[in-house]
Amino acid sequence: MESHLSRNKFFDTKILIAAIVVALLLLGAAFVGSRKTVVIAYDGQEIQVSTLAGTVGDVLEKQDITIGDDDKIIPKMSEKIEDGMKITIHRAFEIKLVDGQVEKSIFTTQTDVKGLIDSLNIKLKEEDRIEPRLEESVREGQVIKITRVTREVAVETQELPFQTVFKNNDSLEKGKTKKIQEGKKGLKEIKFEVLYEDGIEVEREVIEENIVEDAVNEIVEKGTLTMVATSRGDNIRYSKVITMNATAYDMSFQSTGKRPGDKYYGITASGTKLRPGVVAVDPNVIPLGTKLYIESIDKTSDYGYASAEDRGGSIKGNKIDLFFESAQAVKKFGRRTVKVYILK
């Protein structure tokens, strides 16, 4: 009876041991089956690890690999581990970004300028400039410069100066002036296209000009009337003085070509009677009817006040013929140089 029971106990023990062994084998197989091999690429090296970790983040933590806030991990930290997976760590590096007038340091993993700009969601306008160019690479410590280019239309007003116009006034004494019209400045509107780079004006171009108000000239009369003291003690006003060659004539046939009784004998070209003070002139030089004063320049007596009422065939240009009442006076006068003042 005991022998039979002992054999049964032994048999049960062997079965239990066998079950335990099978369980351990199955557990070991399961353990081995859950371990995965991954490759980690970082800091210029690649390592292969066998891991039971469930996610990328767990693997890196178990390997004591520190990840910076701006580092880029491929795949993401939350991705589940798969056998044969490759984990790549792109270390962030520092560059300087100057955007217009704003300068700041940026940590990035981007390898070219375009990728950097896109990652920062920076918008570039058509005329904006970036250095280096978008297709160029980015390296640690590099300065990326964005020049912001803007244009605007500016309007300015500009004063237009007036001109001073002088007019001769032969009724006003020489050396004196008289303002007869006030000058007034005009106004011009100018439109510019202004080019700015980073808010600083670098160029402006005129695109339109309009006269808003015309300038009004100032008009000033300038006196041309002068004074001369005659040998007779008079102060006379004159507008012009001419140096002329003077001769003398009387009513004789030798002077006029007419005799008493002839038509127009003793009559001037103006229809007046010949008398002392009448002179013959070239009307192209001194108009008939002009009042004159004849001054001697050889210290002889002045002929004095005269009136241009006659003309003669030989009196051309700066010549003047003075009337005297006698042939003796004509002969005495002869031919002289005189100053002829045109009176006012």
MONOR-V777917 format. One record per backbone hydrogen bond with DSSP energy under -1.0 kcal/mol. CO is the residue of the C=O (numbers start at 1). NH is the residue of the N-H. E is the energy in kcal/mol with one decimal. If there is no record, write none. Layout:
co/nh/e
CO/NH/E
CO/NH/E
This chain:
co/nh/e
1/5/-1.6
2/6/-2.6
3/7/-1.9
4/8/-1.5
5/9/-2.2
6/10/-2.4
7/11/-2.0
8/12/-2.3
9/13/-2.3
10/14/-1.9
11/15/-1.7
12/16/-2.1
13/17/-2.4
14/18/-2.4
15/19/-2.1
16/20/-2.5
17/21/-2.7
18/22/-2.4
19/23/-2.5
20/24/-2.7
21/25/-2.6
22/26/-2.7
23/27/-2.7
24/28/-2.7
25/29/-2.5
26/30/-2.4
27/31/-2.5
28/32/-3.0
29/33/-2.3
30/34/-1.2
36/51/-3.4
37/84/-3.4
38/49/-2.9
39/87/-3.5
40/47/-2.6
41/89/-2.7
42/45/-2.0
45/42/-2.6
47/40/-3.3
49/38/-2.9
51/36/-3.3
54/81/-2.3
55/59/-2.0
56/60/-2.2
57/61/-2.1
58/62/-2.5
59/63/-1.6
60/65/-2.6
61/64/-1.5
72/90/-3.2
74/88/-3.3
76/79/-1.6
77/57/-2.5
79/56/-2.3
82/85/-2.0
85/39/-2.5
87/41/-3.5
88/74/-2.5
90/72/-2.6
93/108/-2.6
94/141/-3.4
95/106/-2.9
96/144/-3.2
97/104/-2.4
98/146/-3.4
99/102/-2.0
102/99/-2.8
104/97/-3.1
106/95/-2.9
108/93/-2.8
111/138/-2.1
112/116/-2.0
113/117/-2.7
114/118/-2.8
115/119/-2.4
116/120/-1.6
117/122/-2.2
118/121/-1.2
129/147/-3.2
131/145/-3.0
133/136/-1.8
134/114/-2.1
136/113/-2.6
139/142/-1.8
142/96/-2.9
144/98/-3.1
145/131/-2.5
146/100/-2.6
147/129/-2.3
148/198/-3.1
150/196/-3.0
152/194/-3.4
154/192/-3.2
156/190/-3.4
158/188/-2.9
160/186/-2.4
163/218/-2.6
165/220/-2.9
167/222/-3.6
169/172/-1.5
169/224/-2.0
172/225/-2.7
173/176/-2.0
176/223/-3.1
178/221/-3.5
181/219/-1.7
184/216/-2.7
186/160/-2.2
187/212/-2.1
187/213/-2.1
188/158/-3.1
189/210/-2.7
190/156/-2.8
191/207/-2.9
191/208/-1.4
192/154/-2.4
193/205/-2.0
194/152/-1.8
195/202/-2.8
195/203/-1.3
196/150/-2.0
197/200/-1.5
200/197/-2.6
203/195/-3.3
205/193/-2.7
208/191/-3.0
210/189/-3.3
213/187/-2.8
216/184/-2.4
218/165/-3.5
219/180/-2.5
219/181/-1.4
220/167/-2.5
221/178/-2.3
222/169/-2.7
225/174/-6.3
226/238/-4.0
228/236/-3.0
230/233/-2.0
234/230/-3.3
236/228/-2.2
237/344/-1.6
238/226/-4.6
240/342/-3.2
242/340/-3.3
244/338/-2.7
245/320/-2.2
246/336/-2.3
247/322/-3.0
249/324/-2.8
252/256/-2.9
253/257/-1.9
259/262/-2.7
262/265/-1.9
264/267/-2.0
266/274/-2.8
268/271/-1.7
272/268/-3.8
275/278/-2.0
277/307/-2.8
278/323/-2.0
279/309/-1.4
279/310/-2.0
280/321/-2.4
282/285/-2.7
282/286/-2.6
287/290/-1.7
290/308/-2.7
291/343/-2.4
292/306/-2.5
293/341/-2.9
294/304/-2.4
295/339/-2.7
304/294/-3.0
306/292/-3.1
307/279/-2.1
307/309/-1.2
308/289/-4.6
309/270/-1.3
310/281/-2.5
312/315/-1.1
314/316/-1.2
317/319/-2.0
318/245/-2.4
320/247/-2.4
321/280/-3.0
322/249/-2.5
326/330/-1.7
327/331/-2.5
328/332/-2.3
329/333/-2.2
330/334/-2.3
336/246/-3.9
338/244/-2.8
339/295/-3.0
340/242/-2.5
341/293/-1.5
342/239/-2.5
